Structures are given as C-alpha cells and as structure tokens.
Amino acid sequence: MILGQNQYGKAETRVVRVTRDGSVHHIRDLSVSVALSGDMTEVHLSGSNAAVLTTDTTKNTVFAFAKEHGVDSPEEFGIHLARHFVTSQETLHTARIRLAEYGWDRIATPGPEQHSFVRRGQGTRTAQVSYDGTAWQVLSGVEDLVVLNTTGSEFRGYLTDRYTTLPETTDRVLATEVRARWRHHDGTAPAGGWDRSHAQVCDHLLQAFAGTYSRSLQQTLYAMGSRVLEHCAGIDEIRLSLPNKHHFLVDLAPFGLKNDHEVYFAADRPYGLIEATVLREGATPAIPTD
Ligand SMILES: O=c1[nH]c(=O)c2[nH]c(=O)[nH]c2[nH]1
C-alpha cells in the first residue's frame, strides 16, 4: 500500500475583523479553510504526530493574523497565512488557503456613529491562495451571483434524436447563478489592489451577461470570460460554472388565458450545468475543473 495525496487543516474558520476608526467602524467577514501538505507519511502510517502542526493551531493562527495583520482583502490575508505556514515549519511544504468573504454594506445613519451594517445579498467573494515555497497561485472568484435576462436569449438549431422533446425558442428567460474563479498572472497583485480588481471583474461579468444577445448559455459564458480577459491584463485564465436556471412558460390555455411571455415556472432542478475555462493565448490552464 502507498499513501497518496493528502492534506489537512482547519476548514471554515469564521473570522470577523472589526477596525475602529473612532466612531466609524469597518468590518471584514471571512470563512477561512487551511489545507497543509508535507512530510505527513508517519502520521498516517505509524501514528507519530511529530510533523503535525495541529489544525487547532491553524485556526488560532487565522484569528491571531486577523489581529496582527488586519484583513486588507481575502487574497492578501491568504498570502500572509500561506507564507507563514510554509516558511515556519520544516515539515510543511505547501499551503492552500481557501477564503469566502461575506460582504456587509453600511446602514446609513444620521449621527457620527457608523457601526451598523446590512449583509450584502449580491454574491459571495472567494479566493484561493496556494504556495509551495517557490511559486504562488492566487485565484479570485465569486459565487451565488444570481442574474436574469427577461429577453435577448434564444435556443434553437440543436441536435435532436428520438428522445428530444424540447421546443425551440426564440425568446426565453435566461437565468443563472454565476460561479467564477480567475487566476492572476504569477500570483501578482493587481495594480489597483485586490478589492478594486475584484469589483471590476464582477462588473465585467454582469455587463457581458446583460449585453450579450444569447444563442446559448455556452455562448454567454464565453462572452463573459473573454470580456474579463480583454479588460484585465493581469488575469490569465477564468473558469465559469453556470447552472441554467430554467424558466418554463406556463400553459395558461386551460384557464382560457394567453401567456405572452409573462408567466413562468421557475424550476429549481434538474438544471443544465454549463462550465468552461477561457484562457489568454499561450496561458497554461491551472484552475481546477471541479
Ligand atoms: O443554453 C442552453 N444550452 C444547452 O446546452 C441547453 N440544453 C437545453 O436543454 N437547454 C439549453 N440551453
């Protein structure tokens, strides 16, 4: 028997960092998952824990780093953690830090105190930082970003066989829940910073979704990915996973009513799942496909 790939660490540490600027407070809210790999044969085979930095310690490090370094951005926080684990223990060779950020918007209040927030409903920001002591990989991303076009979408001209029942449509609702991850060239920070870059990419994704006349969700996906690569020079690769959130026109004829693209049944499953990577020419694909 041979021990194959293995990794360990504390998953989904929820850390909320409040920064107090007098009576004006700022908040960053993260879920941080640490996965470490290295000389871990003995812990699996003989039960010696001598090479293991405990998952409890990795959780504590997340909290301590939130205090000591603050949270500038998920990417920057992940870089601090990955560098720390790989450079502080000889037995740890690689670190992969996954982060999800839950956004909070300020609730505008009349007085000088600014300490009230409302959870942002628009997508969850994600990041993944990997470091092996030499090379950095930084992926930024977004998930749960739900978007819908009420027209400007058709689907026809597809293959048919004896099992095909789907009618062709020249006007349908197109809706999806965007999951996107994009890779920064050499793990390098964007010129305007991680936060600005993230906001720009999300805006390009939304503009491409809204602005593309869609002959398929596949075509929309490619338009979204290529718009990001066209506008963001530091991004080499983007992977999109787009569930087709089907909206079926309801047959109102039994009630003597005409349905002129007004009433839809929003089915939640099954759903088509359209996934692809869009790459800059010459780039090597490195974003995992799962
Ligand atoms: O945009 C679409 N792509 C498909 O591949 C597909 N398949 C399907 O049934 N509906 C759709 N819609």
The ligand as an SDF file (V2000), in Angstrom:
LIG
                    3D

 12 13  0  0  0  0  0  0  0  0999 V2000
  -28.2260   27.4610  -23.3630 O   0  0  0  0  0  0  0  0  0  0  0  0
  -28.5050   26.2500  -23.3810 C   0  0  0  0  0  0  0  0  0  0  0  0
  -27.5490   25.3270  -23.6540 N   0  0  0  0  0  0  0  0  0  0  0  0
  -27.7850   23.9870  -23.7030 C   0  0  0  0  0  0  0  0  0  0  0  0
  -26.8700   23.1710  -23.9800 O   0  0  0  0  0  0  0  0  0  0  0  0
  -29.1040   23.5690  -23.4230 C   0  0  0  0  0  0  0  0  0  0  0  0
  -29.6960   22.3470  -23.3760 N   0  0  0  0  0  0  0  0  0  0  0  0
  -31.0030   22.5420  -23.0600 C   0  0  0  0  0  0  0  0  0  0  0  0
  -31.8630   21.6360  -22.8820 O   0  0  0  0  0  0  0  0  0  0  0  0
  -31.2660   23.8870  -22.9180 N   0  0  0  0  0  0  0  0  0  0  0  0
  -30.0980   24.5420  -23.1490 C   0  0  0  0  0  0  0  0  0  0  0  0
  -29.7840   25.8550  -23.1180 N   0  0  0  0  0  0  0  0  0  0  0  0
  1  2  2  0
  2  3  1  0
  2 12  1  0
  3  4  1  0
  4  5  2  0
  4  6  1  0
  6  7  1  0
  6 11  2  0
  7  8  1  0
  8  9  2  0
  8 10  1  0
 10 11  1  0
 11 12  1  0
M  END
$$$$
